[in-house]
Amino acid sequence: MSALVLVAVTDSGVRAMLRDLLTGAGYDVACAATAADTFIVATERAEEMGCIILDVAYPDSRGDEVVGALRADAQTAHLPVLVAAPPTGPTPEWTMTLLALDARGFLDPAAPPEEVVFRVNQLVHADLVKRRTSRRAVAWSFCDVETIAGRFAGFLFNISEGGAFIRTTVPVPTGATVDL
C-alpha cells in the first residue's frame, strides 16, 4: 500500500494538478480545500498519512493556525507538512513562524513535476534520505545557473552553515563548473 498524501490547497486547479501528479507517482491522494476539511481528513486518516501539503491561507483560517492545530493534536502531531507557497513568498516572518511549528519546508506548486515529487518523497521516505547536519540560512529559491556546459534553469538553491547547495531537477554534466 502506498502512503497517503493530503493535498490541502484552496485553488481547485492547483489541487487537481498536485493530485494527478502525485497519483501518477504512485501515491494515494486525499484533497481538502478548507482548514476544517484539512483537519478532519488528517485526523481520520492519520495512520496512513505520509505527508500533508498545506496552503498558506484558507477561507476559514491561516496556514500557521492549521499547522499549529495539527501539532497540538496527538493523532496528527507527527505528520510532516510542506507549505505550498510560490518562490516569492511567504515573508521571512511567516517562514520563521511556520518552521517554528515544524513545517518541513516550502513547495512551489508551479515547480517542475520532478521537484514536487522529490520533495514529497523526502518526507514520505525520510528514512531513506540523508538529513542535513547544519542549519539553513536561506530557506530556498529557484535560480538560473550558468555553467561551462551551458545555462540551466529550475535549480533549487539554498545556503546553510555547511555551504551552498544546488539541487537540480536534471543532472548537471560531469565536470561542469557552476558560477554563482
FIKOLZA-1660 file (N, C-alpha, C; in steps of 0.1 Angstrom, whole numbers, plus 5000, padded with zeros to 4 digits):
% residues 180
   i   px   py   pz ch aa at
   1 5008 4988 5000  A  M  N
   1 5000 5000 5000  A  M CA
   1 5009 5012 5000  A  M  C
   2 5006 5022 4992  A  S  N
   2 5014 5034 4991  A  S CA
   2 5009 5044 5002  A  S  C
   3 5018 5053 5005  A  A  N
   3 5015 5063 5015  A  A CA
   3 5004 5073 5010  A  A  C
   4 4996 5079 5019  A  L  N
   4 4986 5089 5016  A  L CA
   4 4992 5102 5017  A  L  C
   5 4990 5111 5007  A  V  N
   5 4994 5125 5007  A  V CA
   5 4981 5133 5008  A  V  C
   6 4980 5142 5017  A  L  N
   6 4969 5151 5018  A  L CA
   6 4972 5164 5011  A  L  C
   7 4966 5167 5000  A  V  N
   7 4968 5180 4993  A  V CA
   7 4957 5189 4998  A  V  C
   8 4960 5198 5006  A  A  N
   8 4951 5208 5012  A  A CA
   8 4954 5222 5007  A  A  C
   9 4949 5224 4995  A  V  N
   9 4952 5237 4988  A  V CA
   9 4939 5243 4983  A  V  C
  10 4937 5256 4985  A  T  N
  10 4924 5262 4982  A  T CA
  10 4921 5263 4967  A  T  C
  11 4931 5265 4959  A  D  N
  11 4929 5266 4944  A  D CA
  11 4926 5253 4938  A  D  C
  12 4914 5251 4932  A  S  N
  12 4910 5238 4927  A  S CA
  12 4919 5233 4916  A  S  C
  13 4924 5242 4908  A  G  N
  13 4933 5239 4897  A  G CA
  13 4946 5233 4902  A  G  C
  14 4952 5240 4912  A  V  N
  14 4965 5235 4918  A  V CA
  14 4962 5222 4925  A  V  C
  15 4951 5221 4932  A  R  N
  15 4948 5209 4939  A  R CA
  15 4947 5197 4929  A  R  C
  16 4940 5199 4918  A  A  N
  16 4938 5188 4908  A  A CA
  16 4952 5185 4902  A  A  C
  17 4960 5195 4899  A  M  N
  17 4973 5192 4893  A  M CA
  17 4982 5184 4903  A  M  C
  18 4982 5188 4915  A  L  N
  18 4990 5181 4925  A  L CA
  18 4985 5167 4927  A  L  C
  19 4972 5165 4928  A  R  N
  19 4966 5152 4929  A  R CA
  19 4970 5143 4918  A  R  C
  20 4968 5148 4905  A  D  N
  20 4972 5140 4894  A  D CA
  20 4987 5136 4893  A  D  C
  21 4995 5146 4896  A  L  N
  21 5010 5144 4896  A  L CA
  21 5014 5133 4907  A  L  C
  22 5009 5135 4919  A  L  N
  22 5012 5125 4930  A  L CA
  22 5006 5112 4928  A  L  C
  23 4994 5111 4922  A  T  N
  23 4988 5098 4919  A  T CA
  23 4996 5091 4909  A  T  C
  24 5001 5099 4899  A  G  N
  24 5009 5093 4888  A  G CA
  24 5023 5088 4894  A  G  C
  25 5027 5094 4905  A  A  N
  25 5040 5090 4911  A  A CA
  25 5038 5078 4921  A  A  C
  26 5025 5073 4922  A  G  N
  26 5023 5061 4930  A  G CA
  26 5017 5064 4944  A  G  C
  27 5014 5076 4947  A  Y  N
  27 5008 5079 4960  A  Y CA
  27 4993 5079 4959  A  Y  C
  28 4987 5075 4971  A  D  N
  28 4972 5077 4973  A  D CA
  28 4971 5092 4977  A  D  C
  29 4961 5099 4972  A  V  N
  29 4960 5113 4975  A  V CA
  29 4945 5116 4979  A  V  C
  30 4945 5124 4990  A  A  N
  30 4932 5129 4995  A  A CA
  30 4933 5144 4994  A  A  C
  31 4922 5151 4992  A  C  N
  31 4922 5165 4989  A  C CA
  31 4913 5172 4999  A  C  C
  32 4916 5185 5003  A  A  N
  32 4908 5193 5011  A  A CA
  32 4910 5208 5006  A  A  C
  33 4900 5216 5008  A  A  N
  33 4900 5230 5003  A  A CA
  33 4899 5240 5014  A  A  C
  34 4896 5235 5026  A  T  N
  34 4894 5244 5038  A  T CA
  34 4903 5239 5049  A  T  C
  35 4905 5248 5059  A  A  N
  35 4912 5244 5071  A  A CA
  35 4905 5233 5079  A  A  C
  36 4891 5235 5080  A  A  N
  36 4883 5225 5087  A  A CA
  36 4884 5211 5080  A  A  C
  37 4883 5211 5067  A  D  N
  37 4883 5198 5060  A  D CA
  37 4897 5192 5061  A  D  C
  38 4907 5200 5061  A  T  N
  38 4921 5195 5062  A  T CA
  38 4923 5188 5076  A  T  C
  39 4918 5194 5086  A  F  N
  39 4919 5188 5100  A  F CA
  39 4911 5175 5101  A  F  C
  40 4899 5175 5095  A  I  N
  40 4891 5163 5095  A  I CA
  40 4898 5152 5088  A  I  C
  41 4902 5154 5076  A  V  N
  41 4909 5143 5068  A  V CA
  41 4922 5139 5075  A  V  C
  42 4930 5148 5080  A  A  N
  42 4942 5145 5087  A  A CA
  42 4940 5136 5099  A  A  C
  43 4930 5139 5107  A  T  N
  43 4927 5131 5119  A  T CA
  43 4921 5118 5116  A  T  C
  44 4912 5117 5106  A  E  N
  44 4906 5105 5103  A  E CA
  44 4915 5095 5096  A  E  C
  45 4925 5100 5089  A  R  N
  45 4934 5091 5081  A  R CA
  45 4949 5093 5085  A  R  C
  46 4951 5097 5097  A  A  N
  46 4965 5099 5102  A  A CA
  46 4974 5087 5101  A  A  C
  47 4968 5075 5104  A  E  N
  47 4977 5063 5104  A  E CA
  47 4983 5060 5090  A  E  C
  48 4976 5064 5079  A  E  N
  48 4981 5060 5066  A  E CA
  48 4987 5072 5059  A  E  C
  49 4987 5084 5066  A  M  N
  49 4992 5097 5060  A  M CA
  49 5008 5097 5060  A  M  C
  50 5013 5100 5048  A  G  N
  50 5027 5101 5046  A  G CA
  50 5032 5116 5048  A  G  C
  51 5024 5125 5043  A  C  N
  51 5027 5139 5045  A  C CA
  51 5014 5148 5041  A  C  C
  52 5015 5160 5044  A  I  N
  52 5004 5170 5041  A  I CA
  52 5011 5182 5033  A  I  C
  53 5004 5185 5023  A  I  N
  53 5008 5198 5016  A  I CA
  53 4997 5208 5019  A  I  C
  54 5001 5218 5027  A  L  N
  54 4992 5229 5031  A  L CA
  54 4993 5242 5024  A  L  C
  55 4982 5249 5023  A  D  N
  55 4982 5262 5017  A  D CA
  55 4987 5272 5028  A  D  C
  56 4991 5284 5024  A  V  N
  56 4994 5295 5034  A  V CA
  56 4982 5301 5039  A  V  C
  57 4971 5301 5032  A  A  N
  57 4959 5307 5037  A  A CA
  57 4946 5300 5032  A  A  C
  58 4936 5299 5040  A  Y  N
  58 4923 5293 5037  A  Y CA
  58 4912 5303 5039  A  Y  C
  59 4900 5300 5034  A  P  N
  59 4889 5310 5036  A  P CA
  59 4885 5310 5051  A  P  C
  60 4888 5299 5058  A  D  N
  60 4884 5298 5072  A  D CA
  60 4896 5299 5082  A  D  C
  61 4908 5301 5077  A  S  N
  61 4920 5301 5087  A  S CA
  61 4932 5305 5079  A  S  C
  62 4943 5306 5087  A  R  N
  62 4957 5308 5081  A  R CA
  62 4964 5295 5082  A  R  C
  63 4974 5294 5073  A  G  N
  63 4982 5281 5073  A  G CA
  63 4989 5279 5086  A  G  C
  64 4994 5289 5092  A  D  N
  64 5001 5287 5105  A  D CA
  64 4992 5282 5116  A  D  C
  65 4979 5286 5115  A  E  N
  65 4969 5281 5125  A  E CA
  65 4966 5266 5123  A  E  C
  66 4966 5263 5110  A  V  N
  66 4964 5248 5107  A  V CA
  66 4975 5240 5111  A  V  C
  67 4988 5244 5109  A  V  N
  67 4999 5237 5113  A  V CA
  67 4999 5236 5129  A  V  C
  68 4996 5247 5135  A  G  N
  68 4995 5247 5150  A  G CA
  68 4985 5237 5155  A  G  C
  69 4973 5237 5149  A  A  N
  69 4963 5227 5153  A  A CA
  69 4967 5213 5150  A  A  C
  70 4974 5210 5139  A  L  N
  70 4979 5197 5137  A  L CA
  70 4989 5193 5147  A  L  C
  71 4998 5202 5151  A  R  N
  71 5008 5199 5161  A  R CA
  71 5003 5197 5175  A  R  C
  72 4991 5203 5177  A  A  N
  72 4985 5202 5191  A  A CA
  72 4977 5189 5192  A  A  C
  73 4974 5182 5182  A  D  N
  73 4966 5170 5182  A  D CA
  73 4975 5158 5182  A  D  C
  74 4973 5149 5192  A  A  N
  74 4982 5137 5193  A  A CA
  74 4982 5128 5181  A  A  C
  75 4970 5128 5174  A  Q  N
  75 4969 5119 5162  A  Q CA
  75 4977 5125 5150  A  Q  C
  76 4979 5138 5149  A  T  N
  76 4985 5144 5138  A  T CA
  76 4998 5152 5140  A  T  C
  77 5002 5152 5153  A  A  N
  77 5014 5160 5156  A  A CA
  77 5027 5155 5149  A  A  C
  78 5028 5143 5145  A  H  N
  78 5039 5137 5139  A  H CA
  78 5040 5139 5124  A  H  C
  79 5029 5143 5118  A  L  N
  79 5028 5143 5103  A  L CA
  79 5036 5154 5097  A  L  C
  80 5045 5150 5087  A  P  N
  80 5053 5161 5080  A  P CA
  80 5044 5170 5072  A  P  C
  81 5047 5182 5072  A  V  N
  81 5040 5193 5065  A  V CA
  81 5049 5200 5055  A  V  C
  82 5044 5202 5043  A  L  N
  82 5050 5211 5033  A  L CA
  82 5040 5222 5031  A  L  C
  83 5045 5234 5031  A  V  N
  83 5036 5246 5028  A  V CA
  83 5037 5250 5014  A  V  C
  84 5026 5250 5007  A  A  N
  84 5025 5254 4993  A  A CA
  84 5027 5269 4992  A  A  C
  85 5037 5274 4986  A  A  N
  85 5040 5288 4985  A  A CA
  85 5049 5291 4973  A  A  C
  86 5046 5301 4966  A  P  N
  86 5055 5305 4955  A  P CA
  86 5068 5309 4960  A  P  C
  87 5079 5309 4951  A  P  N
  87 5092 5313 4955  A  P CA
  87 5093 5327 4961  A  P  C
  88 5084 5336 4957  A  T  N
  88 5084 5349 4962  A  T CA
  88 5078 5351 4976  A  T  C
  89 5072 5341 4982  A  G  N
  89 5066 5342 4995  A  G CA
  89 5068 5329 5002  A  G  C
  90 5065 5327 5014  A  P  N
  90 5059 5337 5023  A  P CA
  90 5070 5347 5028  A  P  C
  91 5066 5356 5036  A  T  N
  91 5076 5366 5041  A  T CA
  91 5085 5359 5051  A  T  C
  92 5096 5365 5054  A  P  N
  92 5106 5359 5064  A  P CA
  92 5099 5357 5077  A  P  C
  93 5090 5365 5081  A  E  N
  93 5083 5363 5094  A  E CA
  93 5074 5351 5094  A  E  C
  94 5067 5349 5083  A  W  N
  94 5059 5337 5081  A  W CA
  94 5067 5325 5080  A  W  C
  95 5078 5326 5073  A  T  N
  95 5087 5314 5072  A  T CA
  95 5092 5310 5086  A  T  C
  96 5096 5319 5094  A  M  N
  96 5101 5316 5107  A  M CA
  96 5090 5310 5116  A  M  C
  97 5078 5315 5115  A  T  N
  97 5066 5310 5122  A  T CA
  97 5063 5296 5118  A  T  C
  98 5063 5294 5105  A  L  N
  98 5059 5280 5101  A  L CA
  98 5070 5270 5104  A  L  C
  99 5083 5274 5102  A  L  N
  99 5094 5265 5106  A  L CA
  99 5094 5262 5121  A  L  C
 100 5091 5272 5129  A  A  N
 100 5090 5270 5144  A  A CA
 100 5079 5260 5147  A  A  C
 101 5069 5259 5139  A  L  N
 101 5058 5250 5141  A  L CA
 101 5061 5236 5135  A  L  C
 102 5073 5235 5130  A  D  N
 102 5079 5222 5124  A  D CA
 102 5073 5219 5111  A  D  C
 103 5069 5230 5103  A  A  N
 103 5067 5227 5089  A  A CA
 103 5080 5223 5083  A  A  C
 104 5080 5213 5074  A  R  N
 104 5093 5208 5069  A  R CA
 104 5098 5215 5057  A  R  C
 105 5091 5226 5053  A  G  N
 105 5097 5234 5042  A  G CA
 105 5085 5239 5033  A  G  C
 106 5089 5245 5022  A  F  N
 106 5080 5251 5013  A  F CA
 106 5081 5245 4999  A  F  C
 107 5070 5245 4993  A  L  N
 107 5069 5238 4980  A  L CA
 107 5062 5248 4970  A  L  C
 108 5068 5251 4959  A  D  N
 108 5062 5259 4949  A  D CA
 108 5054 5249 4940  A  D  C
 109 5040 5250 4940  A  P  N
 109 5032 5241 4932  A  P CA
 109 5035 5242 4917  A  P  C
 110 5041 5254 4913  A  A  N
 110 5045 5255 4899  A  A CA
 110 5059 5250 4896  A  A  C
 111 5065 5244 4906  A  A  N
 111 5079 5238 4903  A  A CA
 111 5078 5227 4893  A  A  C
 112 5089 5223 4887  A  P  N
 112 5088 5212 4878  A  P CA
 112 5083 5200 4885  A  P  C
 113 5076 5191 4878  A  P  N
 113 5070 5179 4885  A  P CA
 113 5080 5171 4892  A  P  C
 114 5092 5170 4887  A  E  N
 114 5102 5161 4894  A  E CA
 114 5105 5167 4907  A  E  C
 115 5105 5180 4908  A  E  N
 115 5109 5187 4921  A  E CA
 115 5097 5184 4931  A  E  C
 116 5085 5185 4927  A  V  N
 116 5074 5183 4936  A  V CA
 116 5074 5169 4941  A  V  C
 117 5076 5159 4932  A  V  N
 117 5077 5145 4937  A  V CA
 117 5089 5143 4946  A  V  C
 118 5100 5149 4942  A  F  N
 118 5112 5148 4950  A  F CA
 118 5110 5153 4965  A  F  C
 119 5103 5164 4966  A  R  N
 119 5101 5170 4979  A  R CA
 119 5091 5161 4987  A  R  C
 120 5081 5155 4981  A  V  N
 120 5072 5146 4988  A  V CA
 120 5079 5133 4992  A  V  C
 121 5087 5128 4982  A  N  N
 121 5095 5116 4986  A  N CA
 121 5104 5118 4998  A  N  C
 122 5110 5130 4999  A  Q  N
 122 5119 5133 5010  A  Q CA
 122 5111 5131 5023  A  Q  C
 123 5099 5135 5024  A  L  N
 123 5091 5134 5036  A  L CA
 123 5085 5120 5039  A  L  C
 124 5080 5115 5028  A  V  N
 124 5073 5102 5030  A  V CA
 124 5084 5091 5032  A  V  C
 125 5095 5092 5026  A  H  N
 125 5106 5082 5028  A  H CA
 125 5118 5088 5035  A  H  C
 126 5115 5095 5046  A  A  N
 126 5125 5102 5053  A  A CA
 126 5136 5092 5058  A  A  C
 127 5133 5080 5060  A  D  N
 127 5143 5070 5065  A  D CA
 127 5154 5067 5054  A  D  C
 128 5150 5070 5042  A  L  N
 128 5160 5068 5031  A  L CA
 128 5168 5080 5026  A  L  C
 129 5165 5091 5033  A  V  N
 129 5171 5104 5029  A  V CA
 129 5181 5108 5039  A  V  C
 130 5193 5112 5035  A  K  N
 130 5203 5117 5044  A  K CA
 130 5199 5131 5048  A  K  C
 131 5199 5134 5061  A  R  N
 131 5194 5147 5066  A  R CA
 131 5206 5156 5067  A  R  C
 132 5203 5169 5065  A  R  N
 132 5213 5179 5066  A  R CA
 132 5218 5180 5081  A  R  C
 133 5230 5183 5083  A  T  N
 133 5235 5183 5097  A  T CA
 133 5238 5198 5101  A  T  C
 134 5236 5207 5092  A  S  N
 134 5238 5221 5096  A  S CA
 134 5226 5229 5093  A  S  C
 135 5224 5240 5100  A  R  N
 135 5212 5248 5098  A  R CA
 135 5212 5256 5085  A  R  C
 136 5200 5258 5080  A  R  N
 136 5198 5266 5068  A  R CA
 136 5198 5281 5071  A  R  C
 137 5205 5289 5063  A  A  N
 137 5204 5303 5064  A  A CA
 137 5194 5309 5056  A  A  C
 138 5192 5303 5044  A  V  N
 138 5181 5308 5035  A  V CA
 138 5173 5295 5032  A  V  C
 139 5160 5297 5033  A  A  N
 139 5151 5285 5031  A  A CA
 139 5153 5279 5017  A  A  C
 140 5150 5286 5006  A  W  N
 140 5152 5281 4993  A  W CA
 140 5148 5292 4983  A  W  C
 141 5153 5290 4971  A  S  N
 141 5149 5299 4960  A  S CA
 141 5153 5292 4947  A  S  C
 142 5145 5295 4936  A  F  N
 142 5149 5290 4923  A  F CA
 142 5159 5300 4917  A  F  C
 143 5168 5295 4909  A  C  N
 143 5177 5303 4903  A  C CA
 143 5181 5297 4889  A  C  C
 144 5186 5305 4881  A  D  N
 144 5192 5301 4868  A  D CA
 144 5207 5301 4871  A  D  C
 145 5214 5291 4866  A  V  N
 145 5228 5289 4868  A  V CA
 145 5235 5288 4855  A  V  C
 146 5246 5295 4853  A  E  N
 146 5254 5294 4841  A  E CA
 146 5265 5285 4844  A  E  C
 147 5267 5274 4836  A  T  N
 147 5278 5265 4837  A  T CA
 147 5287 5266 4825  A  T  C
 148 5298 5260 4825  A  I  N
 148 5307 5260 4813  A  I CA
 148 5300 5252 4802  A  I  C
 149 5292 5242 4806  A  A  N
 149 5285 5235 4796  A  A CA
 149 5272 5241 4790  A  A  C
 150 5268 5252 4796  A  G  N
 150 5256 5259 4792  A  G CA
 150 5247 5264 4803  A  G  C
 151 5236 5270 4800  A  R  N
 151 5227 5276 4810  A  R CA
 151 5216 5265 4814  A  R  C
 152 5214 5264 4827  A  F  N
 152 5204 5255 4833  A  F CA
 152 5194 5263 4841  A  F  C
 153 5182 5260 4841  A  A  N
 153 5172 5267 4849  A  A CA
 153 5165 5256 4858  A  A  C
 154 5157 5261 4868  A  G  N
 154 5150 5252 4876  A  G CA
 154 5158 5246 4887  A  G  C
 155 5169 5252 4891  A  F  N
 155 5177 5247 4902  A  F CA
 155 5171 5252 4915  A  F  C
 156 5172 5244 4925  A  L  N
 156 5168 5247 4939  A  L CA
 156 5181 5251 4946  A  L  C
 157 5182 5262 4952  A  F  N
 157 5195 5267 4958  A  F CA
 157 5192 5271 4972  A  F  C
 158 5200 5266 4981  A  N  N
 158 5199 5271 4995  A  N CA
 158 5213 5272 5001  A  N  C
 159 5214 5280 5011  A  I  N
 159 5227 5283 5017  A  I CA
 159 5225 5278 5032  A  I  C
 160 5234 5270 5037  A  S  N
 160 5234 5266 5050  A  S CA
 160 5248 5268 5056  A  S  C
 161 5249 5265 5069  A  E  N
 161 5262 5267 5076  A  E CA
 161 5272 5258 5070  A  E  C
 162 5268 5247 5063  A  G  N
 162 5277 5237 5057  A  G CA
 162 5281 5241 5043  A  G  C
 163 5276 5252 5038  A  G  N
 163 5279 5256 5024  A  G CA
 163 5267 5259 5016  A  G  C
 164 5270 5262 5003  A  A  N
 164 5259 5265 4994  A  A CA
 164 5256 5252 4986  A  A  C
 165 5243 5248 4985  A  F  N
 165 5239 5236 4979  A  F CA
 165 5230 5239 4967  A  F  C
 166 5232 5232 4956  A  I  N
 166 5224 5234 4945  A  I CA
 166 5218 5220 4941  A  I  C
 167 5205 5219 4941  A  R  N
 167 5199 5206 4937  A  R CA
 167 5193 5209 4923  A  R  C
 168 5194 5200 4914  A  T  N
 168 5189 5201 4901  A  T CA
 168 5178 5191 4898  A  T  C
 169 5169 5195 4889  A  T  N
 169 5159 5185 4885  A  T CA
 169 5164 5176 4874  A  T  C
 170 5175 5180 4867  A  V  N
 170 5182 5172 4858  A  V CA
 170 5196 5172 4861  A  V  C
 171 5204 5161 4858  A  P  N
 171 5218 5161 4862  A  P CA
 171 5226 5172 4855  A  P  C
 172 5235 5178 4862  A  V  N
 172 5245 5187 4856  A  V CA
 172 5255 5179 4849  A  V  C
 173 5260 5183 4837  A  P  N
 173 5270 5175 4831  A  P CA
 173 5283 5172 4840  A  P  C
 174 5288 5161 4839  A  T  N
 174 5300 5157 4846  A  T CA
 174 5311 5168 4844  A  T  C
 175 5317 5172 4855  A  G  N
 175 5328 5182 4854  A  G CA
 175 5324 5196 4852  A  G  C
 176 5311 5199 4852  A  A  N
 176 5306 5212 4850  A  A CA
 176 5310 5221 4861  A  A  C
 177 5314 5233 4859  A  T  N
 177 5317 5243 4869  A  T CA
 177 5306 5253 4870  A  T  C
 178 5301 5255 4882  A  V  N
 178 5290 5264 4884  A  V CA
 178 5294 5277 4889  A  V  C
 179 5291 5288 4883  A  D  N
 179 5294 5302 4887  A  D CA
 179 5282 5308 4894  A  D  C
 180 5283 5312 4906  A  L  N
 180 5271 5318 4913  A  L CA
 180 5273 5333 4913  A  L  C
% end
